Amino acid sequence: MKEDIFEKRKKVIYDLICDEHYIPMKVKELAILLQVTKEERPSLQAVLDELVKEGKIEVSKRGKYKKLESPVLVGTFIGNQKGFGFVEIEGAEEDIFIPESGVNGALHQDTVQVALVSGKPGKRREGEVVRVLARGITEVVGTYQKSKNFGFVVPDSLKFTRDIFIPIERSKGAVDGHKVLVEITDYGSKNKKPEGKVKKIIGHINDPGTDILSIVYAYDLPVEFSDKIMHQAENVSNEVSEADMAGRMDIRDWQIVTIDGEDAKDLDDGVSLTKEGDIYHLGVHIADVSNYVQENSALDREALKRGTSVYLVDRVIPMLPHKLSNGICSLNEGVDRLALSCIMDIDGKGNVTGHQIAETVIKVDRRMTYTSVKKILEDRDPEETAKYEKLVPMFEMMQELAAILRKKRRQRGSIDFDFPETKIILDKEGHPLEIKPYDRNVATKIIEDFMLIANETVAQDYYWQELPFVYRTHDNPDPEKIQQLALFINNFGYAIKNTRDEIHPKELQKLLARIEDSPEETLISRLTLRSMKRASYTVECTGHFGLAAPYYCHFTSPIRRYPDLQIHRIIKENLRGKMNEGRIEHYQSILQTVADQSSKLERRADEAERETEKLKKAEYMENHIGETFEGVISSITSWGMYVELSNTIEGMIHVTNMYDDRYYYREETHEMFGVDTGKVYKLGQKVRIRVLGADKHTRSVDFEMAAEDEEEQP
């Protein structure tokens, strides 16, 4: 009812302000005109603020409300170190470019009103910030620099483009070179710097670990657990009780293994496999975290607040305290553990002909590593094979089934981008010793294939039960981006069949198969990936485009992902016959928030992980300045080319460092061409570069072209 009244008031006030006889007025004048009492004035202000936020009216510098003089949109301002910026409008396919002259005091992540200005046809939309509606950033991490009677902080984020003035009495005794967390107290104006106070001294710029901690604070990643949460975790038993095992399916005599990386301590998935005739019986056994993390407990609220574990290069910031994640919830070798198992019957073509989801008690036979299983299956290592003699037949059967599942996915159109991840090895002081690609092998693929089929099976089961659920969805690409891709690959003699509205993932998969081992493989693969959308968590099951799967969810990692923990609760309530109308309504009321928040926190974790990698890569290259390497052009822009080395490190060759000609960017073909020489550089092309510079603080690496005959570094 209150919402209806609010909306009616909005309409009345909007109609009044848009009336041709209306003269711009302040709140006080409007209150008199509308006969609004002093007590009701805050509600009038709320209505006006909402109309401004929606871009329906505007307010002058003197506080007078008036009809819009030009189209105004509301969005998020994204800063750029060069002074200009962009405004992201929700639902819009293209950002609005804001020149430096039109920023008007907006800072990175601010919610702003932006007025469109006339631009050239076919060019990106351009605008001007007319009003900052809400500040997006309240705290900034940066480097403190001291002057005689004051200090200032240079933000680490290159998108936050203004230094922050710090009065000496608010510096907490910070000295030159301290990394600090600053609370912004005054956002300044066009001609005045923002002002702040030091909230925390993170450490000196040269102290080990300070660099990563700075990123942790910059992304507001929660590090410590509160005493209340630690106390709750300490009260959890170290062993599975008889009461916990009651009523569960006891499969402790099954041959079950975990297969993870050497460093993994939170083991949340075990696998088992047997075969009868032509039918494989695959068991995917997932730690029953929900048994120990009760809904709405302090542990649960903290897990939702974190959303996911964050894996940085030198540390893991867990979603749950180690007492749980590495202890009772971890499927450690040789001990009783509670699990939620998805047990599937799979035929020789990879079809799931039957399945059971059950609460179980398991005991893992062996804690295996990817390296060990690879040695057995790929390297045929006699020592490793002898060590795990009893398990070898099961591993060989797993390899066989994984290949069947992969073939089936490929036949339906699942897209597999095989870009290598990065493995960074640090010394005790946190300095990078080695950076190399972390390639997938036979063992990582087995686990990947088994987790995928379990996630699909669970999602399909709950979709058809029509119960509230959290799905992992991946929307179809925008038709415009696919048409741009189609036009580009046509230059290389390739084509994709697509309608104006929709493309089937199989078409992109066929394209990737056709370009395999060709000179343009890297180029087209990257552009195909960029044409696709980002996967997210949703309450609607709209399918997963990249996997060509109509049903998909995240079921397999409840120790480190909140959506998995959430759906485990739903599954268990359903298995126990407790999913009544009241519980269905409860889940319907909370799951949208869980899905949205989990998607947002996943993005935050991904960005923080990328930033720590970029930092360590730049630090590594600081020791290789002047050296020569071979790389592949991974991206081309109007200001230069990015080149990726075989160790996954990427650096930029700025156009000003391409000395042999004047180079320009040809957008339609993604090429850099020389005016006088006619030389052309393309995406995916191999080039020899010299390391010109590297800076861990700006997380940047600069290259220049090296002579073709210049010797490459080992």
Salt bridges, closest charged atoms under 4 A:
GLU7 OE1 - LYS10 NZ 3.60
ASP15 OD2 - LYS11 NZ 2.96
GLU54 OE2 - LYS10 NZ 2.60
GLU54 OE1 - LYS56 NZ 3.27
GLU69 OE2 - LYS66 NZ 3.26
ASP110 OD2 - ARG135 NH1 2.58
GLU139 OE2 - LYS199 NZ 2.31
ASP156 OD1 - LYS179 NZ 2.48
ASP186 OD2 - LYS192 NZ 2.88
ASP211 OD2 - LYS616 NZ 2.79
ASP211 OD2 - LYS696 NZ 3.06
ASP250 OD2 - ARG252 NH2 2.58
GLU276 OE2 - HIS281 NE2 2.81
ASP288 OD2 - ARG248 NH2 2.45
ASP288 OD2 - LYS572 NZ 2.97
GLU295 OE1 - ARG583 NH2 2.91
GLU295 OE2 - HIS586 NE2 2.59
ASP300 OD1 - ARG569 NH2 2.80
GLU302 OE2 - ARG306 NE 2.73
ASP314 OD2 - ARG315 NH2 2.78
ASP336 OD2 - ARG252 NH1 3.03
ASP336 OD1 - LYS363 NZ 3.93
ASP345 OD1 - HIS281 ND1 2.67
GLU359 OE1 - ARG248 NH2 3.33
GLU359 OE1 - ARG576 NH2 2.70
GLU378 OE1 - LYS374 NZ 3.79
ASP379 OD1 - LYS374 NZ 3.25
GLU396 OE2 - ARG380 NH1 3.46
GLU400 OE2 - LYS275 NZ 3.51
ASP416 OD1 - ARG440 NH1 3.20
ASP418 OD1 - ARG440 NH1 3.09
GLU448 OE2 - ARG440 NH2 2.92
ASP449 OD2 - ARG406 NH2 2.69
ASP449 OD1 - ARG409 NH2 2.96
GLU456 OE2 - ARG412 NH2 2.81
ASP461 OD2 - HIS355 NE2 2.67
ASP478 OD1 - LYS533 NZ 3.35
GLU507 OE2 - LYS510 NZ 3.69
ASP564 OD2 - ARG561 NH2 2.84
GLU573 OE1 - ARG583 NE 2.85
GLU602 OE2 - ARG472 NH2 2.86
ASP606 OD2 - ARG534 NH2 2.66
GLU611 OE2 - LYS614 NZ 3.25
GLU611 OE1 - ARG699 NH1 2.74
GLU619 OE2 - HIS431 ND1 2.67
GLU619 OE1 - LYS616 NZ 3.02
GLU619 OE1 - LYS696 NZ 3.64
GLU627 OE1 - HIS624 ND1 2.88
GLU644 OE1 - ARG526 NH2 2.74
ASP660 OD2 - LYS679 NZ 3.05
GLU671 OE1 - ARG666 NH1 3.08
GLU671 OE2 - LYS682 NZ 3.83
ASP676 OD1 - ARG662 NH2 3.37
GLU704 OE2 - ARG690 NH1 2.68
GLU710 OE1 - ARG690 NH2 2.58
GLU712 OE1 - ARG688 NH1 3.69
